[in-house]
Amino acid sequence: MNTIAAEPLLDTTEVINRYKDMVYGIALTHTRNRSDAEDVFQDVFLVYHRKQPPCGDEERLKAWLITTTLYCAKQLITSSWRRKVVLLHEYPTEASSEEGFHFRTDEQDSVFSALQELPRAYRTVLHLFYFEDMPLAQIALALDIKLGTVKARLSRGRSLMRDRLKGEYFYA
């Protein structure tokens, strides 16, 4: 008789506690707005709770959460509501705008603002590498891209960040 051991499922609360900063950080980096990032955060963990995906190990779980966060952020940003609704007031697009969201230092605010100006592919790789301390191979696995692509995006993203921060923190 061939029996397959069931994968131990993590409690949703445990997953939220363990990965809340990563999911929120990625969501904030991609939505550029605190309230939208909170919506994406809730959507990701709601999907996790409903589907209870059998991830097996921590790397696969992280990859699933990253992919789901990117998908939810993209869905929110490209939703038909956003294309069709005209707001009566200016909608804040910067995470550090009027909402009072700021990092500990002005330098961190400037770096985050410059990061938000980058194309999505570079933002994702830079965020995962610098903010989540993920190794390049794990980023490639999580984003389902080749290791060489991760290296190229990291290099180009660094170059773009350097150009944006020139005069503030980098001197050419």
Backbone as a chain_set.jsonl record, in Angstrom:
{"seq": "MNTIAAEPLLDTTEVINRYKDMVYGIALTHTRNRSDAEDVFQDVFLVYHRKQPPCGDEERLKAWLITTTLYCAKQLITSSWRRKVVLLHEYPTEASSEEGFHFRTDEQDSVFSALQELPRAYRTVLHLFYFEDMPLAQIALALDIKLGTVKARLSRGRSLMRDRLKGEYFYA", "coords": {"N": [[0.841, -1.176, 0.0], [0.636, 2.112, -0.922], [1.345, 4.994, 0.652], [0.955, 8.444, 0.928], [2.511, 10.976, 2.577], [0.85, 13.551, 4.215], [1.229, 17.039, 3.636], [2.299, 19.26, 6.133], [0.133, 21.786, 6.982], [0.409, 25.259, 7.393], [-0.879, 27.351, 9.886], [-3.044, 30.045, 9.149], [-2.77, 32.414, 10.617], [-0.183, 32.119, 11.616], [1.286, 32.188, 9.226], [0.701, 34.78, 8.362], [1.853, 36.284, 10.473], [4.527, 35.6, 10.107], [5.181, 36.44, 7.489], [4.179, 38.99, 7.027], [5.519, 41.512, 6.846], [7.08, 41.229, 4.542], [5.125, 40.784, 2.499], [3.564, 43.123, 2.729], [5.529, 45.066, 2.198], [6.283, 44.499, -0.479], [3.806, 44.92, -1.697], [3.393, 47.655, -1.129], [5.569, 48.754, -2.477], [4.801, 48.275, -5.094], [2.178, 49.266, -5.44], [2.364, 51.854, -4.639], [0.995, 53.272, -2.798], [-0.379, 53.641, 0.34], [-2.96, 52.791, 1.333], [-3.842, 51.2, -0.773], [-1.859, 49.253, -0.72], [-2.488, 48.048, 1.684], [-4.944, 46.923, 0.999], [-4.111, 45.038, -0.931], [-2.481, 43.451, 0.689], [-4.417, 42.337, 2.425], [-5.937, 40.919, 0.527], [-4.073, 39.012, -0.404], [-3.562, 37.386, 1.857], [-6.118, 36.535, 2.379], [-6.666, 34.99, 0.116], [-4.727, 33.047, 0.565], [-5.751, 31.909, 2.942], [-8.223, 30.911, 2.073], [-7.533, 29.123, -0.029], [-5.461, 27.546, 0.972], [-2.807, 26.739, -0.043], [-0.793, 23.962, -0.972], [2.297, 24.232, -0.173], [4.633, 23.013, 0.72], [7.568, 23.559, 1.397], [9.449, 26.23, 2.987], [10.639, 27.974, 1.102], [9.073, 27.588, -1.194], [6.62, 28.456, -0.232], [7.186, 31.166, 0.284], [7.707, 31.942, -2.354], [5.186, 31.511, -3.477], [3.673, 33.4, -2.03], [4.95, 35.798, -2.811], [4.501, 35.81, -5.605], [1.695, 35.834, -5.62], [1.215, 38.261, -4.308], [2.345, 40.085, -6.143], [0.647, 39.592, -8.314], [-1.898, 40.331, -7.245], [-1.411, 43.043, -6.723], [-0.963, 43.985, -9.312], [-3.471, 43.44, -10.457], [-5.068, 45.208, -8.97], [-3.975, 47.703, -9.676], [-4.428, 47.78, -12.431], [-7.147, 47.655, -12.654], [-10.507, 47.963, -13.926], [-12.037, 49.827, -12.645], [-10.236, 51.78, -11.828], [-9.483, 52.807, -14.29], [-11.825, 53.943, -15.239], [-13.078, 55.594, -13.37], [-13.405, 58.908, -12.276], [-11.803, 60.818, -10.022], [-12.806, 63.097, -7.451], [-11.018, 64.472, -5.975], [-7.474, 64.955, -5.64], [-5.678, 62.022, -6.015], [-3.486, 60.446, -3.901], [-0.377, 59.345, -5.029], [2.055, 58.654, -4.14], [3.685, 56.775, -1.668], [4.766, 58.06, 0.475], [3.419, 60.422, 0.699], [0.87, 62.797, 1.404], [-0.33, 61.242, 3.346], [1.174, 60.923, 5.59], [3.034, 58.951, 5.767], [6.191, 57.919, 6.424], [9.638, 56.989, 6.382], [12.263, 56.131, 8.716], [14.389, 57.907, 8.267], [15.276, 60.773, 6.228], [16.832, 60.015, 4.124], [16.077, 57.322, 3.699], [13.435, 57.77, 2.892], [13.921, 59.1, 0.463], [15.264, 57.117, -0.994], [13.277, 55.133, -1.143], [11.322, 56.529, -2.576], [12.692, 56.947, -5.008], [12.941, 54.276, -5.766], [10.291, 53.641, -6.303], [9.881, 54.932, -8.705], [11.019, 53.371, -10.616], [10.763, 50.93, -13.321], [8.455, 48.189, -13.037], [9.606, 45.531, -13.077], [12.268, 45.917, -12.268], [11.884, 47.113, -9.773], [10.757, 45.015, -8.307], [12.812, 43.017, -8.203], [14.915, 44.466, -6.953], [13.661, 45.119, -4.519], [13.197, 42.559, -3.384], [15.835, 41.636, -3.167], [17.242, 43.585, -1.597], [15.507, 44.456, 0.515], [14.263, 42.154, 1.454], [16.323, 40.421, 1.706], [16.825, 38.245, 0.012], [18.464, 35.558, -1.62], [19.914, 35.522, -4.948], [19.282, 33.227, -6.476], [16.985, 32.295, -5.208], [15.255, 34.406, -5.684], [15.012, 34.19, -8.451], [13.696, 31.721, -8.568], [11.318, 32.349, -7.185], [10.171, 34.301, -8.839], [9.995, 32.961, -11.156], [11.882, 33.163, -13.255], [14.939, 33.268, -15.201], [18.191, 32.916, -13.68], [20.181, 34.553, -14.753], [18.618, 36.608, -15.783], [17.646, 37.751, -13.454], [20.049, 38.729, -12.382], [20.729, 40.604, -14.362], [18.552, 42.401, -14.205], [18.883, 43.301, -11.605], [21.357, 44.585, -11.784], [20.814, 46.592, -13.74], [18.727, 47.888, -12.426], [20.053, 48.886, -10.162], [21.721, 50.699, -11.422], [19.846, 52.491, -12.5], [18.732, 53.432, -10.115], [20.974, 54.69, -9.024], [21.285, 56.762, -10.86], [18.943, 58.22, -10.348], [19.297, 59.007, -7.733], [21.532, 60.522, -7.788], [23.505, 63.195, -6.777], [22.091, 63.485, -4.466], [22.738, 61.31, -2.68], [24.647, 59.925, -3.989], [27.635, 60.569, -5.676], [28.739, 61.563, -8.712]], "CA": [[0.0, 0.0, 0.0], [1.454, 3.31, -1.094], [0.74, 6.129, 1.339], [1.643, 9.723, 0.748], [2.411, 11.785, 3.793], [0.237, 14.859, 3.992], [2.085, 18.166, 3.986], [1.752, 20.018, 7.255], [-0.322, 23.124, 6.598], [0.632, 26.285, 8.399], [-2.032, 28.135, 10.279], [-3.054, 31.339, 8.468], [-2.227, 33.421, 11.535], [1.267, 31.928, 11.645], [1.81, 32.666, 7.947], [0.599, 36.249, 8.391], [2.872, 36.8, 11.388], [5.862, 35.341, 9.576], [5.444, 37.066, 6.192], [3.437, 40.236, 6.873], [6.383, 42.606, 6.406], [7.461, 40.989, 3.154], [3.967, 40.987, 1.629], [3.211, 44.545, 2.75], [6.594, 45.807, 1.532], [6.141, 44.301, -1.924], [2.566, 45.59, -2.102], [3.629, 49.102, -1.073], [6.495, 49.085, -3.551], [4.14, 48.2, -6.392], [0.967, 50.084, -5.542], [2.795, 53.228, -4.368], [-0.043, 53.906, -2.009], [-0.531, 52.885, 1.584], [-4.261, 52.124, 1.444], [-3.867, 50.129, -1.773], [-0.986, 48.187, -0.222], [-3.245, 47.338, 2.71], [-5.926, 46.1, 0.294], [-3.39, 43.903, -1.514], [-2.09, 42.633, 1.835], [-5.592, 41.562, 2.845], [-6.294, 39.986, -0.546], [-3.103, 37.908, -0.454], [-3.764, 36.442, 2.961], [-7.446, 35.954, 2.215], [-6.495, 33.916, -0.864], [-4.011, 31.964, 1.25], [-6.657, 31.257, 3.887], [-9.25, 30.169, 1.337], [-6.988, 28.042, -0.854], [-4.507, 26.731, 1.719], [-1.979, 26.089, -1.067], [0.203, 23.027, -0.44], [3.586, 24.762, -0.609], [5.694, 22.074, 1.038], [8.658, 24.117, 2.185], [9.395, 27.678, 3.191], [10.968, 28.673, -0.141], [7.906, 27.543, -2.074], [5.604, 29.312, 0.363], [7.591, 32.541, -0.009], [7.508, 32.152, -3.786], [3.742, 31.629, -3.696], [3.236, 34.689, -1.483], [5.478, 36.864, -3.664], [3.76, 35.764, -6.868], [0.313, 36.252, -5.357], [1.25, 39.692, -4.003], [2.551, 40.801, -7.408], [-0.579, 39.442, -9.101], [-2.95, 41.157, -6.639], [-1.055, 44.457, -6.937], [-1.2, 44.282, -10.731], [-4.922, 43.464, -10.65], [-5.589, 46.436, -8.384], [-3.485, 48.842, -10.454], [-4.995, 47.771, -13.782], [-8.587, 47.393, -12.591], [-11.344, 48.846, -14.743], [-12.487, 50.921, -11.787], [-9.196, 52.827, -11.88], [-9.464, 53.42, -15.618], [-13.086, 54.583, -15.582], [-13.555, 56.51, -12.345], [-12.73, 60.19, -12.154], [-11.865, 61.21, -8.62], [-13.081, 64.506, -7.222], [-9.845, 65.045, -5.326], [-6.208, 64.373, -6.077], [-5.402, 60.725, -5.408], [-2.049, 60.375, -3.632], [0.283, 58.224, -5.686], [3.294, 58.346, -3.44], [3.462, 56.189, -0.348], [5.217, 58.99, 1.504], [2.768, 61.698, 0.443], [0.069, 63.451, 2.433], [-0.826, 60.307, 4.344], [2.025, 60.919, 6.761], [3.885, 57.77, 5.761], [7.608, 58.233, 6.254], [10.588, 56.072, 6.992], [12.963, 56.72, 9.854], [15.27, 59.003, 7.861], [15.006, 61.382, 4.925], [17.547, 59.2, 3.149], [15.227, 56.179, 3.393], [12.316, 58.293, 2.104], [14.415, 59.376, -0.886], [15.552, 55.839, -1.65], [11.995, 54.486, -1.448], [10.695, 57.311, -3.644], [13.405, 56.618, -6.244], [12.591, 52.896, -6.097], [8.945, 53.629, -6.878], [9.926, 55.471, -10.058], [11.574, 52.366, -11.526], [9.814, 49.971, -13.896], [8.023, 47.127, -12.121], [10.538, 44.391, -13.025], [13.442, 46.302, -11.469], [11.42, 47.325, -8.39], [10.552, 43.72, -7.664], [14.095, 42.37, -7.923], [15.62, 45.265, -5.952], [12.986, 44.971, -3.232], [13.45, 41.231, -2.835], [17.247, 41.487, -2.845], [17.701, 44.477, -0.535], [14.61, 44.556, 1.661], [13.931, 40.816, 1.96], [17.586, 39.682, 1.802], [16.707, 36.965, -0.683], [19.549, 35.263, -2.558], [19.518, 35.633, -6.349], [18.655, 31.974, -6.934], [15.634, 32.228, -4.647], [14.463, 35.401, -6.427], [14.716, 33.574, -9.748], [12.677, 30.698, -8.33], [10.058, 32.991, -6.788], [9.598, 35.04, -9.968], [9.98, 32.034, -12.282], [12.718, 33.696, -14.33], [16.293, 32.732, -15.161], [19.132, 33.573, -12.784], [20.816, 35.621, -15.528], [17.661, 37.712, -15.872], [17.652, 38.396, -12.136], [21.298, 39.486, -12.288], [20.651, 41.75, -15.269], [17.603, 43.366, -13.649], [19.5, 43.877, -10.411], [22.387, 45.513, -12.246], [20.157, 47.752, -14.379], [17.985, 48.593, -11.382], [21.034, 49.649, -9.377], [22.163, 51.821, -12.259], [18.743, 53.461, -12.539], [18.652, 54.049, -8.78], [22.117, 55.585, -8.901], [20.968, 57.961, -11.649], [17.879, 58.98, -9.689], [19.771, 59.534, -6.452], [22.756, 61.287, -8.012], [23.413, 64.526, -6.212], [21.563, 63.384, -3.097], [23.54, 60.4, -1.876], [25.727, 59.424, -4.815], [28.323, 61.636, -6.366], [29.314, 60.998, -9.938]], "C": [[0.883, 1.236, 0.0], [0.767, 4.495, -0.423], [1.607, 7.358, 1.147], [1.423, 10.537, 2.01], [1.825, 13.151, 3.457], [1.197, 15.954, 4.431], [1.484, 18.901, 5.17], [1.387, 21.429, 6.794], [-0.069, 24.09, 7.744], [-0.671, 27.015, 8.661], [-1.93, 29.504, 9.614], [-2.449, 32.433, 9.348], [-0.712, 33.328, 11.6], [1.914, 32.448, 10.36], [1.78, 34.188, 7.907], [1.7, 36.827, 9.27], [4.277, 36.668, 10.816], [6.177, 36.191, 8.34], [4.755, 38.418, 5.983], [4.3, 41.377, 6.348], [6.78, 42.453, 4.945], [6.306, 41.301, 2.204], [3.601, 42.475, 1.576], [4.264, 45.381, 2.016], [6.503, 45.694, 0.02], [4.899, 45.028, -2.428], [2.759, 47.104, -2.132], [4.554, 49.55, -2.192], [5.783, 49.135, -4.899], [2.885, 49.055, -6.512], [1.27, 51.564, -5.337], [1.816, 53.997, -3.51], [-0.332, 53.026, -0.805], [-1.867, 52.134, 1.674], [-4.4, 51.005, 0.413], [-3.002, 48.953, -1.332], [-1.704, 47.372, 0.855], [-4.314, 46.445, 2.082], [-5.273, 44.85, -0.301], [-2.983, 42.926, -0.413], [-3.25, 41.74, 2.272], [-5.98, 40.528, 1.798], [-5.375, 38.765, -0.563], [-3.384, 36.896, 0.649], [-5.169, 35.852, 2.96], [-7.386, 34.798, 1.215], [-5.768, 32.739, -0.219], [-4.956, 31.184, 2.17], [-7.694, 30.398, 3.163], [-8.686, 28.949, 0.615], [-6.097, 27.083, -0.087], [-3.586, 25.99, 0.748], [-0.94, 25.159, -0.439], [1.592, 23.413, -0.929], [4.76, 23.869, -0.252], [6.792, 22.628, 1.915], [8.575, 25.647, 2.201], [9.699, 28.45, 1.912], [9.78, 28.709, -1.089], [6.777, 28.422, -1.546], [5.925, 30.779, 0.093], [7.357, 32.87, -1.481], [6.024, 32.334, -4.098], [3.24, 32.982, -3.206], [3.716, 35.858, -2.337], [4.694, 36.944, -4.964], [2.328, 36.265, -6.682], [0.246, 37.751, -5.053], [1.418, 40.502, -5.281], [1.294, 40.751, -8.276], [-1.688, 40.353, -8.555], [-2.675, 42.648, -6.838], [-1.323, 44.852, -8.383], [-2.699, 44.367, -11.023], [-5.517, 44.774, -10.133], [-5.217, 47.642, -9.234], [-4.163, 48.926, -11.815], [-6.509, 47.55, -13.798], [-9.37, 48.405, -13.425], [-11.861, 50.029, -13.925], [-11.496, 52.079, -11.87], [-9.18, 53.53, -13.226], [-10.7, 54.261, -15.876], [-13.549, 55.642, -14.594], [-12.713, 57.782, -12.339], [-12.918, 60.65, -10.716], [-12.09, 62.71, -8.49], [-11.912, 65.21, -6.556], [-8.596, 64.34, -5.837], [-5.938, 63.092, -5.301], [-3.907, 60.624, -5.148], [-1.424, 59.138, -4.255], [1.554, 57.822, -4.986], [2.978, 57.797, -2.06], [3.863, 57.151, 0.757], [4.579, 60.367, 1.335], [1.998, 62.188, 1.662], [-0.365, 62.534, 3.565], [0.029, 60.263, 5.602], [2.912, 59.7, 6.849], [5.315, 58.189, 5.483], [8.435, 57.147, 6.909], [11.311, 56.807, 8.108], [13.821, 57.92, 9.473], [14.838, 59.561, 6.51], [15.675, 60.582, 3.808], [16.701, 57.994, 2.737], [14.007, 56.605, 2.578], [12.735, 58.519, 0.652], [14.68, 58.094, -1.658], [14.25, 55.146, -2.044], [11.28, 55.212, -2.588], [11.358, 57.015, -4.992], [13.074, 55.199, -6.704], [11.221, 52.831, -6.77], [8.912, 54.143, -8.309], [10.423, 54.457, -11.082], [10.475, 51.516, -12.152], [9.607, 48.793, -12.943], [9.044, 45.992, -11.967], [11.754, 44.71, -12.162], [13.052, 46.507, -10.005], [11.328, 46.007, -7.653], [11.88, 43.087, -7.263], [14.866, 43.144, -6.854], [14.99, 45.106, -4.576], [13.315, 43.617, -2.595], [14.909, 41.064, -2.405], [17.642, 42.328, -1.627], [16.806, 44.502, 0.704], [14.291, 43.199, 2.274], [15.16, 39.928, 2.106], [17.512, 38.302, 1.142], [17.908, 36.758, -1.595], [19.02, 35.277, -3.993], [18.805, 34.382, -6.858], [17.221, 31.859, -6.422], [14.71, 33.25, -5.323], [14.059, 34.824, -7.775], [13.611, 32.527, -9.619], [11.317, 31.338, -8.036], [9.381, 33.69, -7.963], [9.499, 34.198, -11.233], [10.682, 32.626, -13.505], [14.119, 33.122, -14.165], [17.173, 33.563, -14.231], [19.832, 34.735, -13.494], [19.914, 36.847, -15.664], [17.609, 38.474, -14.561], [18.897, 39.262, -12.0], [21.26, 40.737, -13.154], [19.707, 42.822, -14.718], [18.162, 44.047, -12.406], [20.549, 44.917, -10.809], [21.777, 46.769, -12.864], [19.381, 48.566, -13.356], [18.898, 49.434, -10.509], [21.483, 50.886, -10.144], [21.087, 52.911, -12.329], [18.587, 54.175, -11.194], [19.781, 55.052, -8.589], [21.855, 56.881, -9.661], [19.933, 58.835, -10.953], [18.354, 59.638, -8.394], [21.045, 60.362, -6.584], [22.557, 62.707, -7.488], [22.869, 64.522, -4.8], [22.495, 62.537, -2.244], [24.695, 59.805, -2.647], [26.346, 60.607, -5.538], [29.046, 61.028, -7.56], [30.679, 61.585, -10.236]], "O": [[1.775, 1.374, 0.838], [-0.281, 4.947, -0.884], [2.835, 7.296, 1.203], [0.292, 10.752, 2.445], [2.265, 13.815, 2.519], [1.885, 15.833, 5.445], [0.277, 19.14, 5.202], [2.229, 22.167, 6.283], [-0.305, 23.773, 8.909], [-1.46, 27.259, 7.747], [-0.838, 30.066, 9.526], [-1.699, 33.28, 8.863], [-0.029, 34.352, 11.636], [2.971, 33.077, 10.406], [2.741, 34.814, 7.46], [2.402, 37.753, 8.863], [5.119, 37.541, 11.026], [7.319, 36.616, 8.161], [4.753, 38.936, 4.866], [3.855, 42.136, 5.488], [6.814, 43.431, 4.199], [6.492, 42.007, 1.212], [3.356, 43.018, 0.499], [3.914, 46.31, 1.289], [6.634, 46.694, -0.685], [4.939, 45.679, -3.473], [2.324, 47.762, -3.078], [4.346, 50.606, -2.789], [6.129, 49.952, -5.753], [2.569, 49.523, -7.606], [0.526, 52.427, -5.804], [1.813, 55.228, -3.5], [-0.508, 51.815, -0.931], [-1.892, 50.963, 2.053], [-5.009, 49.974, 0.698], [-3.365, 47.796, -1.543], [-1.547, 46.153, 0.927], [-4.568, 45.342, 2.567], [-5.807, 43.746, -0.192], [-3.127, 41.713, -0.569], [-3.08, 40.536, 2.463], [-6.313, 39.392, 2.136], [-5.832, 37.632, -0.715], [-3.436, 35.692, 0.399], [-5.377, 34.764, 3.496], [-7.987, 33.748, 1.442], [-6.136, 31.582, -0.423], [-4.957, 29.953, 2.172], [-8.001, 29.287, 3.597], [-9.283, 27.873, 0.641], [-5.988, 25.915, -0.461], [-3.579, 24.759, 0.715], [-0.278, 25.538, 0.527], [2.019, 22.963, -1.992], [5.808, 23.971, -0.89], [6.936, 22.211, 3.064], [7.747, 26.256, 1.524], [9.079, 29.483, 1.66], [9.507, 29.734, -1.713], [6.063, 29.058, -2.321], [5.042, 31.549, -0.284], [6.867, 33.95, -1.812], [5.65, 33.204, -4.886], [2.461, 33.64, -3.896], [2.966, 36.808, -2.562], [4.272, 38.025, -5.375], [1.82, 37.032, -7.501], [-0.679, 38.432, -5.495], [0.718, 41.493, -5.486], [0.921, 41.746, -8.896], [-2.339, 41.064, -9.32], [-3.596, 43.424, -7.093], [-1.851, 45.932, -8.647], [-3.146, 45.256, -11.747], [-6.37, 45.374, -10.786], [-6.055, 48.508, -9.484], [-4.444, 50.021, -12.302], [-7.083, 47.284, -14.854], [-8.949, 49.548, -13.602], [-12.092, 51.109, -14.467], [-11.902, 53.236, -11.972], [-8.894, 54.725, -13.296], [-10.638, 55.209, -16.659], [-14.344, 56.51, -14.956], [-11.484, 57.738, -12.39], [-14.041, 60.845, -10.252], [-11.623, 63.494, -9.316], [-11.838, 66.438, -6.58], [-8.675, 63.249, -6.401], [-5.968, 63.085, -4.071], [-3.123, 60.709, -6.093], [-1.887, 58.019, -4.034], [2.075, 56.734, -5.231], [2.098, 58.308, -1.368], [3.344, 57.061, 1.87], [5.139, 61.368, 1.781], [2.428, 62.011, 2.801], [-0.731, 63.012, 4.639], [-0.356, 59.627, 6.584], [3.491, 59.435, 7.902], [5.613, 58.749, 4.428], [8.002, 56.481, 7.849], [11.007, 57.962, 8.406], [13.969, 58.851, 10.264], [14.126, 58.904, 5.75], [15.154, 60.486, 2.696], [16.617, 57.677, 1.55], [13.587, 55.885, 1.671], [12.001, 58.175, -0.274], [14.358, 57.998, -2.842], [14.133, 54.63, -3.156], [10.699, 54.572, -3.465], [10.672, 56.851, -6.001], [12.941, 54.951, -7.902], [11.019, 52.051, -7.701], [7.99, 53.812, -9.055], [10.264, 54.662, -12.286], [9.386, 51.391, -11.592], [10.486, 48.456, -12.149], [9.313, 45.545, -10.851], [12.217, 43.857, -11.405], [13.796, 46.125, -9.102], [11.768, 45.893, -6.509], [12.053, 42.67, -6.118], [15.417, 42.535, -5.938], [15.698, 44.975, -3.577], [13.665, 43.543, -1.417], [15.187, 40.422, -1.392], [18.309, 41.826, -0.723], [17.309, 44.563, 1.827], [14.074, 43.1, 3.481], [15.051, 38.798, 2.582], [18.065, 37.326, 1.649], [18.329, 37.693, -2.277], [17.829, 35.069, -4.226], [17.824, 34.483, -7.595], [16.343, 31.373, -7.136], [13.523, 32.986, -5.511], [12.909, 34.95, -8.194], [12.707, 32.456, -10.451], [10.294, 30.917, -8.576], [8.155, 33.675, -8.072], [8.986, 34.654, -12.254], [10.162, 32.599, -14.621], [14.448, 32.558, -13.121], [16.934, 34.752, -14.023], [20.05, 35.786, -12.892], [20.391, 37.982, -15.661], [17.535, 39.703, -14.555], [18.81, 40.406, -11.552], [21.705, 41.805, -12.733], [20.023, 44.011, -14.759], [17.936, 45.237, -12.189], [20.61, 46.0, -10.228], [22.186, 47.884, -12.54], [19.377, 49.796, -13.412], [18.56, 50.564, -10.156], [21.606, 51.974, -9.582], [21.387, 54.101, -12.228], [18.34, 55.38, -11.15], [19.567, 56.14, -8.054], [22.163, 57.968, -9.171], [20.041, 60.061, -10.972], [17.864, 60.702, -8.013], [21.574, 60.848, -5.584], [21.529, 63.332, -7.749], [23.14, 65.434, -4.02], [22.984, 62.99, -1.208], [25.619, 59.245, -2.058], [25.648, 61.531, -5.955], [29.851, 60.107, -7.425], [31.304, 61.219, -11.231]]}, "num_chains": 1, "name": "protein.A"}
